[in-house]
């Protein structure tokens, strides 16, 4: 137990033990004050100041020298960049290591491999030639694997760009391998070999020798698959006249000499391919072969399946090999004078030059490459020049044949394509929510050449089918007309077409069409020069065309306003286009146009014509011929006597045409007509060109009412009654009584409106 007596605090010491000797320990809780603690001075790292005292100065100098030497050795020296020779050597070593390593060894990414190959630029080195050999092998294999009927004319020139003299072994091995794996493409491979044989006969000869050796080895080993592929390739080479047909005959006789099921099957397949060529080139050989087949069929004990194959072969021969032609038209690519035929026999010994399949260092590599480049230029130059190589010649001839077939192509007169196009346009318009969507969809339609007018026509037809005019179609036409000048011209052509055929449409469709073109004119979609086709006169208009013009101008006035419309029609630059609308060549046509525009409420447009008619010289009156008979003189006397009986209050209105209304019929004419007989009325009107001839039958009995409506008789003037003793047909009726008033108003309406 601790004592309860308080111990005195020890006196401070001059020195304290270091912290390394005594661990830190907390003192027990005490009520006495803490002792004063002395802190050690801060440590400073100063390597230049030594805390120890050198005993021997010489040793200190030696120690400093050794330290400097050690630091100098540890500092790396600057590395010099490798020279070009060192780079080449390193790349060659690494590439050689890759080539000599086992398969499945170190993997190098393609980018790293290409970079490594790019560093090797010495063409005389083995590594560079090895790289070129690998690239040649890869290129030849790729071209052979992708050849077909459609691209063979393009593949062959690419093959000639490769060094086929150096790589002829690679070519033969690759094409034989491809033919064995793809029996359906054997004819294509044979055609390609035939083209190459015309320029490089050594390549074709090597291919024939290798095929013969391959067949002989397979025949000795009883390898049916290899025999079949070899004989099929040889058969097509015989058809292409790369090798003489005697080789096919020898193979057939070998297979049929001691017939077996497999041998006969191979012989049948060979004969089906080469039979037509044998029949044409060597008839006796073909007869001998089929005689041998016949004897085998009747005498030998072979399998039923093989017997059936022989029977089918005879049927093929009977059908003239129509399903097995020697050369298909699309593969007949070599001209007869360019063909080079090799003669080879099964009894000959051939050197297949297997060493050409592997890489071999060539010390004269550059010279051989230069020589082939010249040969390639010569070959391709003949193909591209005036002589036209076989594949190029065939290409042009095929193009000509295609053009001829296209010209002879039967045209569908039922207009099915046109109907489908119109249906597409109609459905596109009907399925659109607004005009912008419709235009966007219509622009995506692939219109055939020459069928562009169908689109504006369908827009107008769709517009005419509506119950009332929809601005939706006008906006479509406006957008198209402003997109391209082509559509502007097509809509202008549509205006001319529909104006010429407007009489075929009923009133509602006519109204919609007129408002559609009114929108295009007012919006600037089409030019106002299209109005030049309108000739507003009695002879060149119909009731439908007059209604069309009326609705068209009413829509223009509504859209532009009358002042702007007047300014548009008074434009001096466009005046030649408006000569048909506002004619001034003939007073009769001028009056017709004035009356027409006045009747539709647009008399303001006729001010210039009224002024023109006012200032125009009056035509000279043509006097009727002298009467030749008593009856005619009596009729004339009666007419003038009737005129003399006209009251003075009516006669005083014998006036000339007024300036305010040039279209008003002069009172002088009406007063003369009033007392004339019907025959006299006709004569008088025919002598006056400003009165239409078709009004003659209706004027005689209605002149009095006509006077009143034209203002020549005042309302308060008395009217003459029926005179006793006069004929009822020549009586002057009171205006407004009975049916005469209705007839008079109808006549005036027809005269005013030019109907």
DOTORNU-137875 format. One line per field, with one value per residue (C-alpha): residue number from 0; z, y, x. Coordinates in steps of 0.02 Angstrom, whole numbers, plus 50000, padded with zeros to 5 digits. Layout:
N
resi: c(NUM; ...)
z: c(Z; ...)
y: c(Y; ...)
x: c(X; ...)
This chain:
755
resi: c(0; 1; 2; 3; 4; 5; 6; 7; 8; 9; 10; 11; 12; 13; 14; 15; 16; 17; 18; 19; 20; 21; 22; 23; 24; 25; 26; 27; 28; 29; 30; 31; 32; 33; 34; 35; 36; 37; 38; 39; 40; 41; 42; 43; 44; 45; 46; 47; 48; 49; 50; 51; 52; 53; 54; 55; 56; 57; 58; 59; 60; 61; 62; 63; 64; 65; 66; 67; 68; 69; 70; 71; 72; 73; 74; 75; 76; 77; 78; 79; 80; 81; 82; 83; 84; 85; 86; 87; 88; 89; 90; 91; 92; 93; 94; 95; 96; 97; 98; 99; 100; 101; 102; 103; 104; 105; 106; 107; 108; 109; 110; 111; 112; 113; 114; 115; 116; 117; 118; 119; 120; 121; 122; 123; 124; 125; 126; 127; 128; 129; 130; 131; 132; 133; 134; 135; 136; 137; 138; 139; 140; 141; 142; 143; 144; 145; 146; 147; 148; 149; 150; 151; 152; 153; 154; 155; 156; 157; 158; 159; 160; 161; 162; 163; 164; 165; 166; 167; 168; 169; 170; 171; 172; 173; 174; 175; 176; 177; 178; 179; 180; 181; 182; 183; 184; 185; 186; 187; 188; 189; 190; 191; 192; 193; 194; 195; 196; 197; 198; 199; 200; 201; 202; 203; 204; 205; 206; 207; 208; 209; 210; 211; 212; 213; 214; 215; 216; 217; 218; 219; 220; 221; 222; 223; 224; 225; 226; 227; 228; 229; 230; 231; 232; 233; 234; 235; 236; 237; 238; 239; 240; 241; 242; 243; 244; 245; 246; 247; 248; 249; 250; 251; 252; 253; 254; 255; 256; 257; 258; 259; 260; 261; 262; 263; 264; 265; 266; 267; 268; 269; 270; 271; 272; 273; 274; 275; 276; 277; 278; 279; 280; 281; 282; 283; 284; 285; 286; 287; 288; 289; 290; 291; 292; 293; 294; 295; 296; 297; 298; 299; 300; 301; 302; 303; 304; 305; 306; 307; 308; 309; 310; 311; 312; 313; 314; 315; 316; 317; 318; 319; 320; 321; 322; 323; 324; 325; 326; 327; 328; 329; 330; 331; 332; 333; 334; 335; 336; 337; 338; 339; 340; 341; 342; 343; 344; 345; 346; 347; 348; 349; 350; 351; 352; 353; 354; 355; 356; 357; 358; 359; 360; 361; 362; 363; 364; 365; 366; 367; 368; 369; 370; 371; 372; 373; 374; 375; 376; 377; 378; 379; 380; 381; 382; 383; 384; 385; 386; 387; 388; 389; 390; 391; 392; 393; 394; 395; 396; 397; 398; 399; 400; 401; 402; 403; 404; 405; 406; 407; 408; 409; 410; 411; 412; 413; 414; 415; 416; 417; 418; 419; 420; 421; 422; 423; 424; 425; 426; 427; 428; 429; 430; 431; 432; 433; 434; 435; 436; 437; 438; 439; 440; 441; 442; 443; 444; 445; 446; 447; 448; 449; 450; 451; 452; 453; 454; 455; 456; 457; 458; 459; 460; 461; 462; 463; 464; 465; 466; 467; 468; 469; 470; 471; 472; 473; 474; 475; 476; 477; 478; 479; 480; 481; 482; 483; 484; 485; 486; 487; 488; 489; 490; 491; 492; 493; 494; 495; 496; 497; 498; 499; 500; 501; 502; 503; 504; 505; 506; 507; 508; 509; 510; 511; 512; 513; 514; 515; 516; 517; 518; 519; 520; 521; 522; 523; 524; 525; 526; 527; 528; 529; 530; 531; 532; 533; 534; 535; 536; 537; 538; 539; 540; 541; 542; 543; 544; 545; 546; 547; 548; 549; 550; 551; 552; 553; 554; 555; 556; 557; 558; 559; 560; 561; 562; 563; 564; 565; 566; 567; 568; 569; 570; 571; 572; 573; 574; 575; 576; 577; 578; 579; 580; 581; 582; 583; 584; 585; 586; 587; 588; 589; 590; 591; 592; 593; 594; 595; 596; 597; 598; 599; 600; 601; 602; 603; 604; 605; 606; 607; 608; 609; 610; 611; 612; 613; 614; 615; 616; 617; 618; 619; 620; 621; 622; 623; 624; 625; 626; 627; 628; 629; 630; 631; 632; 633; 634; 635; 636; 637; 638; 639; 640; 641; 642; 643; 644; 645; 646; 647; 648; 649; 650; 651; 652; 653; 654; 655; 656; 657; 658; 659; 660; 661; 662; 663; 664; 665; 666; 667; 668; 669; 670; 671; 672; 673; 674; 675; 676; 677; 678; 679; 680; 681; 682; 683; 684; 685; 686; 687; 688; 689; 690; 691; 692; 693; 694; 695; 696; 697; 698; 699; 700; 701; 702; 703; 704; 705; 706; 707; 708; 709; 710; 711; 712; 713; 714; 715; 716; 717; 718; 719; 720; 721; 722; 723; 724; 725; 726; 727; 728; 729; 730; 731; 732; 733; 734; 735; 736; 737; 738; 739; 740; 741; 742; 743; 744; 745; 746; 747; 748; 749; 750; 751; 752; 753; 754)
z: c(50000; 49966; 50108; 50146; 50187; 50048; 49982; 49935; 49752; 49695; 49645; 49457; 49381; 49263; 49143; 49100; 49023; 48836; 48770; 48695; 48866; 48959; 48886; 48896; 49052; 49125; 49305; 49426; 49459; 49582; 49651; 49644; 49499; 49346; 49332; 49202; 49045; 48933; 48746; 48632; 48493; 48317; 48207; 48050; 47906; 47846; 47751; 47730; 47916; 47997; 48177; 48190; 48190; 48056; 48129; 47962; 47825; 47690; 47725; 47708; 47537; 47479; 47543; 47443; 47286; 47301; 47328; 47169; 47070; 47132; 47085; 46911; 46878; 46934; 46813; 46645; 46489; 46344; 46224; 46040; 45916; 45813; 45635; 45485; 45467; 45649; 45629; 45476; 45565; 45719; 45614; 45509; 45664; 45744; 45583; 45559; 45736; 45702; 45544; 45625; 45782; 45802; 45754; 45898; 45971; 46006; 45952; 45872; 45838; 45653; 45676; 45756; 45617; 45482; 45569; 45579; 45394; 45350; 45430; 45310; 45150; 45079; 44925; 44910; 45082; 45111; 45236; 45114; 44978; 45103; 45148; 44963; 44938; 45080; 45013; 44838; 44905; 45005; 44859; 44735; 44857; 44892; 44710; 44664; 44810; 44766; 44578; 44503; 44339; 44367; 44420; 44324; 44199; 44342; 44438; 44292; 44270; 44457; 44441; 44304; 44421; 44531; 44477; 44405; 44331; 44504; 44584; 44450; 44570; 44699; 44568; 44510; 44686; 44741; 44589; 44600; 44783; 44750; 44610; 44720; 44860; 44747; 44605; 44547; 44508; 44405; 44241; 44308; 44364; 44193; 44105; 44213; 44177; 43990; 43995; 44087; 43968; 43820; 43896; 44005; 43921; 44047; 44185; 44088; 44043; 44224; 44277; 44147; 44200; 44383; 44347; 44246; 44381; 44514; 44417; 44389; 44574; 44627; 44501; 44570; 44749; 44701; 44768; 44689; 44754; 44687; 44521; 44501; 44538; 44424; 44277; 44294; 44289; 44140; 44051; 44066; 44013; 43858; 43824; 43839; 43723; 43849; 43825; 43675; 43678; 43655; 43841; 43882; 43762; 43845; 44017; 43958; 43878; 44034; 44145; 44029; 43985; 44145; 44201; 44383; 44463; 44519; 44355; 44250; 44361; 44338; 44151; 44139; 44229; 44117; 43959; 44009; 44024; 43874; 43761; 43657; 43625; 43572; 43455; 43369; 43367; 43362; 43306; 43292; 43470; 43531; 43436; 43510; 43685; 43670; 43591; 43743; 43856; 43758; 43774; 43961; 43979; 43890; 43933; 44096; 44266; 44349; 44479; 44435; 44484; 44363; 44225; 44253; 44241; 44071; 44009; 44065; 43973; 43810; 43836; 43862; 43699; 43613; 43676; 43600; 43772; 43793; 43983; 43975; 43848; 43822; 43865; 43938; 43849; 43998; 44010; 43826; 43856; 43742; 43556; 43449; 43372; 43545; 43612; 43650; 43660; 43749; 43692; 43836; 43857; 44003; 43949; 43966; 44120; 44185; 44304; 44414; 44486; 44667; 44715; 44647; 44792; 44922; 44945; 44872; 44886; 44720; 44704; 44544; 44622; 44566; 44385; 44378; 44453; 44327; 44184; 44244; 44263; 44079; 44036; 44142; 44056; 43888; 43940; 44019; 43882; 43754; 43863; 43876; 43702; 43529; 43520; 43672; 43771; 43782; 43942; 43896; 43724; 43799; 43924; 43787; 43683; 43834; 43862; 43682; 43697; 43857; 43770; 43625; 43745; 43836; 43672; 43629; 43800; 43794; 43857; 43967; 43875; 44020; 44113; 44270; 44327; 44297; 44396; 44541; 44538; 44545; 44686; 44783; 44760; 44808; 44966; 45014; 45001; 45092; 45235; 45273; 45416; 45339; 45176; 45237; 45280; 45113; 45017; 45119; 45080; 44897; 44870; 44929; 44794; 44658; 44501; 44340; 44205; 44104; 44236; 44330; 44263; 44353; 44522; 44482; 44391; 44542; 44658; 44548; 44532; 44720; 44743; 44617; 44706; 44866; 44902; 44932; 44894; 45023; 45041; 45087; 44903; 44855; 44985; 44918; 44742; 44802; 44898; 44750; 44628; 44739; 44772; 44596; 44426; 44358; 44464; 44416; 44232; 44263; 44355; 44216; 44091; 44201; 44193; 44003; 44000; 44121; 44036; 43869; 43944; 44073; 43982; 44037; 44221; 44317; 44404; 44576; 44511; 44394; 44540; 44643; 44497; 44464; 44646; 44652; 44507; 44578; 44736; 44633; 44536; 44688; 44788; 44645; 44623; 44435; 44319; 44257; 44079; 44083; 44054; 43875; 43827; 43876; 43730; 43797; 43648; 43591; 43470; 43578; 43745; 43810; 43958; 44062; 44017; 44057; 44228; 44255; 44215; 44326; 44478; 44442; 44441; 44590; 44689; 44630; 44682; 44851; 44881; 44810; 44819; 44671; 44671; 44670; 44540; 44429; 44448; 44405; 44247; 44193; 44200; 44034; 44032; 44045; 43925; 43782; 43896; 43930; 43750; 43745; 43905; 43853; 43663; 43561; 43388; 43353; 43427; 43438; 43548; 43649; 43687; 43732; 43857; 43930; 43952; 44028; 44162; 44200; 44226; 44352; 44450; 44388; 44272; 44345; 44247; 44082; 44095; 43968; 43847; 43863; 43828; 43679; 43612; 43634; 43537; 43404; 43232; 43195; 43057; 42899; 42879; 42742; 42641; 42596; 42413; 42303; 42297; 42145; 42157; 42200; 42355; 42422; 42384; 42466; 42620; 42626; 42605; 42743; 42856; 42828; 42844; 43010; 43061; 43013; 43124; 43278; 43395; 43413; 43598; 43548; 43390; 43484; 43570; 43406; 43483; 43456; 43583; 43744; 43818; 43988; 43919; 43757; 43763; 43751; 43590; 43496; 43491; 43304; 43278; 43397; 43317; 43144; 43208; 43292; 43132; 43024; 42976; 43041; 42876; 42873; 43050; 42997; 42851; 42958; 43095; 42974; 42906; 43080; 43144; 43324; 43342; 43354; 43219; 43345; 43419; 43258; 43293; 43464; 43421; 43314; 43446; 43593; 43532; 43625; 43791; 43744; 43717; 43890; 43975; 43883; 43939; 43770; 43834; 43995; 44125; 44104; 43914; 43845; 43751; 43589; 43597; 43473; 43314; 43239; 43072; 43101; 43105; 43282; 43240; 43197; 43339; 43464; 43636; 43794; 43900; 44055; 44000; 43993; 43934; 43831; 43985; 44032; 43855; 43846; 44009; 43953; 43790; 43878; 44001; 43857; 43765; 43918; 43971; 43799; 43827)
y: c(50000; 50176; 50285; 50425; 50536; 50659; 50639; 50793; 50833; 50787; 50931; 50964; 50875; 50954; 50810; 50688; 50519; 50507; 50436; 50290; 50221; 50254; 50217; 50341; 50311; 50412; 50461; 50417; 50552; 50675; 50840; 50905; 51017; 50935; 50947; 51057; 50955; 50998; 50975; 50919; 51040; 51008; 50890; 50964; 50858; 50934; 50811; 50935; 50947; 50793; 50758; 50656; 50718; 50651; 50571; 50550; 50680; 50567; 50434; 50566; 50617; 50436; 50405; 50554; 50494; 50320; 50393; 50501; 50350; 50247; 50384; 50401; 50216; 50218; 50361; 50284; 50336; 50410; 50274; 50304; 50280; 50122; 50141; 50085; 49930; 49886; 49910; 49798; 49666; 49669; 49658; 49516; 49421; 49440; 49393; 49241; 49189; 49198; 49095; 48960; 48948; 48806; 48827; 48895; 48984; 49168; 49274; 49442; 49561; 49598; 49781; 49733; 49607; 49737; 49861; 49729; 49689; 49873; 49888; 49760; 49855; 49767; 49677; 49569; 49497; 49328; 49398; 49525; 49393; 49279; 49416; 49447; 49260; 49250; 49402; 49324; 49161; 49250; 49358; 49214; 49109; 49255; 49294; 49112; 49088; 49237; 49210; 49176; 49198; 49380; 49442; 49329; 49469; 49578; 49444; 49392; 49565; 49566; 49396; 49461; 49599; 49463; 49377; 49218; 49165; 49155; 49095; 48973; 48830; 48921; 48958; 48776; 48708; 48835; 48811; 48621; 48628; 48746; 48635; 48481; 48566; 48656; 48544; 48668; 48799; 48687; 48763; 48938; 48885; 48806; 48966; 49067; 48944; 48957; 49147; 49139; 49003; 49122; 49242; 49125; 48952; 48883; 48905; 48808; 48671; 48650; 48638; 48501; 48401; 48409; 48354; 48205; 48152; 48176; 48066; 47928; 47923; 47923; 47787; 47676; 47708; 47681; 47854; 47887; 48065; 48127; 48036; 48115; 48292; 48270; 48203; 48340; 48474; 48391; 48380; 48567; 48605; 48498; 48597; 48759; 48682; 48703; 48519; 48407; 48292; 48139; 48148; 48130; 47984; 47895; 47919; 47852; 47698; 47668; 47676; 47568; 47437; 47341; 47413; 47428; 47518; 47664; 47670; 47672; 47805; 47916; 47882; 47929; 48093; 48132; 48091; 48201; 48350; 48318; 48224; 48371; 48427; 48250; 48239; 48400; 48380; 48191; 48096; 47924; 47937; 47977; 47828; 47712; 47773; 47751; 47578; 47530; 47598; 47497; 47336; 47364; 47395; 47234; 47114; 47163; 47126; 47296; 47379; 47433; 47611; 47617; 47541; 47678; 47808; 47738; 47743; 47924; 47961; 47892; 48000; 48152; 48111; 48093; 48267; 48342; 48384; 48528; 48523; 48491; 48611; 48607; 48791; 48904; 49068; 49172; 49073; 49078; 49210; 49157; 49189; 49037; 49114; 49152; 48975; 48874; 48687; 48573; 48393; 48274; 48087; 47971; 47874; 48024; 48062; 48238; 48345; 48430; 48548; 48531; 48647; 48790; 48768; 48823; 48978; 48983; 49125; 49212; 49312; 49395; 49436; 49617; 49576; 49443; 49563; 49698; 49574; 49522; 49702; 49728; 49569; 49626; 49795; 49707; 49590; 49721; 49844; 49723; 49701; 49889; 49938; 49926; 49737; 49713; 49558; 49412; 49460; 49644; 49600; 49486; 49620; 49745; 49613; 49563; 49745; 49761; 49603; 49668; 49830; 49736; 49627; 49783; 49859; 49700; 49690; 49671; 49823; 49804; 49891; 49869; 50015; 49912; 50005; 50172; 50117; 50061; 50225; 50326; 50217; 50248; 50436; 50437; 50334; 50442; 50601; 50529; 50462; 50627; 50739; 50903; 50964; 50964; 50779; 50744; 50835; 50747; 50576; 50614; 50668; 50496; 50407; 50342; 50409; 50318; 50422; 50507; 50482; 50645; 50729; 50598; 50678; 50851; 50764; 50657; 50807; 50899; 50744; 50716; 50900; 50887; 50736; 50833; 50898; 51072; 51147; 51107; 51222; 51068; 51026; 51204; 51209; 51044; 51114; 51277; 51188; 51076; 51223; 51321; 51175; 51147; 51226; 51054; 51047; 51227; 51182; 51024; 51120; 51250; 51109; 51040; 51208; 51204; 51023; 51047; 51208; 51118; 50973; 51069; 51030; 50849; 50889; 50920; 51085; 51036; 50963; 51111; 51230; 51140; 51136; 51322; 51367; 51254; 51346; 51511; 51472; 51431; 51595; 51703; 51623; 51635; 51449; 51461; 51609; 51716; 51686; 51527; 51640; 51663; 51503; 51583; 51669; 51751; 51764; 51684; 51561; 51490; 51470; 51352; 51366; 51259; 51364; 51525; 51455; 51403; 51579; 51657; 51551; 51574; 51765; 51770; 51669; 51784; 51938; 51861; 51814; 51969; 52104; 52200; 52340; 52217; 52109; 52262; 52308; 52131; 52129; 52301; 52250; 52301; 52157; 52030; 52116; 51993; 51852; 51941; 51978; 51829; 51882; 52064; 52058; 52217; 52143; 52143; 52254; 52104; 52009; 52165; 52190; 52006; 52019; 52180; 52105; 51945; 52030; 52151; 52007; 51921; 52082; 52130; 52274; 52371; 52259; 52319; 52505; 52496; 52399; 52523; 52666; 52572; 52538; 52719; 52783; 52649; 52707; 52662; 52534; 52602; 52553; 52429; 52472; 52326; 52279; 52354; 52255; 52142; 52090; 52168; 52063; 52125; 52306; 52283; 52209; 52353; 52480; 52395; 52402; 52586; 52622; 52533; 52641; 52797; 52745; 52742; 52883; 53035; 53003; 52842; 52904; 53042; 52912; 52871; 52893; 52830; 52718; 52814; 52840; 52777; 52610; 52558; 52390; 52469; 52432; 52597; 52655; 52682; 52496; 52451; 52574; 52506; 52330; 52380; 52403; 52273; 52104; 51950; 51925; 52107; 52093; 51956; 52057; 52212; 52116; 52024; 52192; 52246; 52146; 52204; 52106; 51915; 51815; 51692; 51830; 51852; 51735; 51812; 51997; 52025; 52020; 52085; 52247; 52356; 52278; 52287; 52475; 52494; 52392; 52482; 52650; 52712; 52725; 52818; 52744; 52876; 52872; 52800; 52636; 52600; 52480; 52347; 52429; 52355; 52277; 52237; 52062; 51995; 51933; 52110; 52200; 52300; 52232; 52332; 52303; 52204; 52118; 51929; 51817; 51954; 52032; 51865; 51838; 52014; 51995; 51828; 51904; 52051; 51934; 51832; 51986; 52062; 51905; 51840; 51674)
x: c(50000; 50055; 50092; 49977; 50127; 50161; 50337; 50437; 50466; 50640; 50753; 50780; 50927; 51053; 51044; 50908; 50926; 50888; 50724; 50816; 50864; 50704; 50535; 50396; 50292; 50154; 50177; 50041; 49916; 49985; 49936; 50114; 50166; 50246; 50434; 50516; 50556; 50700; 50668; 50806; 50858; 50781; 50877; 50950; 51012; 51172; 51278; 51417; 51446; 51519; 51484; 51642; 51819; 51935; 52085; 52180; 52150; 52223; 52094; 51957; 52021; 52029; 51856; 51788; 51875; 51801; 51627; 51641; 51701; 51555; 51430; 51507; 51488; 51305; 51259; 51195; 51286; 51181; 51123; 51163; 51015; 51033; 51089; 50987; 51092; 51065; 50878; 50876; 50978; 50865; 50707; 50778; 50829; 50659; 50568; 50680; 50644; 50458; 50471; 50576; 50471; 50349; 50168; 50066; 50216; 50236; 50089; 50124; 49980; 49951; 49996; 50162; 50195; 50160; 50272; 50408; 50390; 50393; 50563; 50635; 50668; 50819; 50752; 50906; 50883; 50806; 50682; 50612; 50590; 50507; 50385; 50347; 50320; 50195; 50102; 50098; 50029; 49896; 49843; 49829; 49726; 49610; 49578; 49544; 49426; 49316; 49303; 49130; 49037; 48997; 49169; 49287; 49320; 49381; 49476; 49585; 49668; 49702; 49785; 49898; 49957; 50032; 50192; 50118; 50285; 50363; 50202; 50143; 50164; 50058; 49926; 49914; 49906; 49775; 49662; 49670; 49627; 49481; 49415; 49423; 49325; 49197; 49143; 49011; 49144; 49258; 49199; 49239; 49413; 49442; 49389; 49508; 49649; 49611; 49628; 49793; 49854; 49836; 49963; 50068; 50068; 50193; 50064; 49930; 50053; 50107; 49925; 49890; 50043; 49997; 49818; 49878; 49999; 49866; 49743; 49872; 49918; 49735; 49693; 49830; 49771; 49588; 49548; 49379; 49358; 49525; 49498; 49328; 49390; 49541; 49440; 49309; 49443; 49528; 49360; 49329; 49508; 49476; 49317; 49417; 49549; 49687; 49730; 49698; 49546; 49657; 49692; 49507; 49493; 49639; 49564; 49395; 49472; 49576; 49422; 49316; 49449; 49420; 49253; 49211; 49065; 49172; 49268; 49111; 49035; 49188; 49186; 49001; 49032; 49181; 49082; 48936; 49053; 49165; 49043; 48984; 49163; 49212; 49063; 49114; 49304; 49332; 49180; 49264; 49328; 49153; 49080; 49211; 49176; 48988; 49011; 49110; 48972; 48844; 48942; 48963; 48777; 48730; 48872; 48952; 48880; 48877; 48770; 48593; 48632; 48778; 48670; 48543; 48681; 48735; 48555; 48541; 48704; 48632; 48478; 48589; 48677; 48510; 48459; 48617; 48689; 48568; 48588; 48776; 48851; 49038; 49058; 48926; 48898; 48953; 49116; 49162; 49295; 49438; 49444; 49483; 49638; 49709; 49691; 49848; 49818; 49941; 49961; 49987; 49968; 49945; 50100; 50216; 50319; 50300; 50399; 50269; 50401; 50351; 50493; 50389; 50268; 50394; 50499; 50672; 50794; 50825; 50986; 50919; 50752; 50746; 50789; 50653; 50526; 50570; 50551; 50379; 50326; 50364; 50269; 50122; 50118; 50116; 49976; 49865; 49908; 49838; 49685; 49656; 49714; 49640; 49659; 49549; 49596; 49480; 49394; 49380; 49314; 49187; 49139; 49099; 49009; 48905; 48862; 48805; 48702; 48624; 48579; 48501; 48402; 48346; 48288; 48195; 48117; 47929; 47839; 47687; 47546; 47425; 47509; 47523; 47679; 47594; 47442; 47551; 47645; 47484; 47420; 47580; 47568; 47384; 47410; 47559; 47456; 47307; 47413; 47499; 47445; 47503; 47574; 47754; 47746; 47664; 47801; 47936; 47862; 47829; 48008; 48066; 47965; 48080; 47995; 48046; 48125; 47989; 47854; 47886; 47725; 47623; 47656; 47581; 47440; 47398; 47404; 47278; 47168; 47166; 47119; 46977; 46902; 46868; 46692; 46761; 46929; 47063; 47213; 47314; 47338; 47378; 47517; 47586; 47591; 47668; 47805; 47849; 47847; 47967; 48083; 48145; 48123; 48077; 47919; 47876; 47879; 47778; 47641; 47638; 47615; 47476; 47386; 47388; 47331; 47187; 47128; 47120; 47020; 46918; 46756; 46773; 46752; 46594; 46564; 46629; 46792; 46811; 46794; 46927; 47049; 47025; 47054; 47209; 47290; 47230; 47328; 47484; 47469; 47437; 47579; 47704; 47720; 47696; 47720; 47578; 47634; 47528; 47376; 47436; 47343; 47176; 47087; 46931; 46814; 46655; 46733; 46874; 46785; 46653; 46539; 46659; 46811; 46716; 46668; 46850; 46913; 46780; 46826; 47011; 47001; 46885; 47012; 47152; 47053; 47018; 47199; 47284; 47151; 47084; 47217; 47360; 47274; 47249; 47432; 47483; 47378; 47440; 47623; 47698; 47823; 47681; 47562; 47595; 47537; 47371; 47324; 47208; 47119; 47099; 47090; 47105; 47120; 46934; 46799; 46687; 46810; 46845; 46660; 46644; 46787; 46717; 46544; 46619; 46724; 46582; 46461; 46578; 46599; 46771; 46729; 46875; 46992; 46915; 46952; 47092; 46985; 46842; 46961; 47030; 46857; 46807; 46957; 46949; 46887; 46706; 46680; 46597; 46414; 46382; 46226; 46114; 46108; 45972; 45809; 45796; 45614; 45450; 45434; 45599; 45556; 45390; 45475; 45599; 45460; 45364; 45517; 45547; 45364; 45368; 45516; 45421; 45277; 45391; 45340; 45451; 45482; 45567; 45653; 45742; 45851; 45940; 46112; 46288; 46374; 46402; 46574; 46517; 46459; 46544; 46456; 46284; 46190; 46158; 45979; 45990; 46011; 45871; 45750; 45787; 45758; 45596; 45497; 45580; 45514; 45603; 45693; 45739; 45805; 45923; 45989; 46017; 46110; 46222; 46276; 46332; 46482; 46461; 46299; 46318; 46230; 46160; 46052; 45954; 45807; 45773; 45778; 45625; 45488; 45591; 45668; 45544; 45588; 45772; 45753; 45682; 45818; 45958; 45889; 45829; 45647; 45610; 45497; 45362; 45352; 45192; 45206; 45113; 44967; 44918; 44863; 44703; 44729; 44914; 44980; 45000; 45175; 45233; 45148; 45254; 45210; 45207; 45362; 45326; 45167; 45146; 45289; 45369; 45448; 45529; 45592; 45662; 45757; 45827; 45888; 45969; 46056; 46125; 46185; 46267; 46357; 46403; 46317)
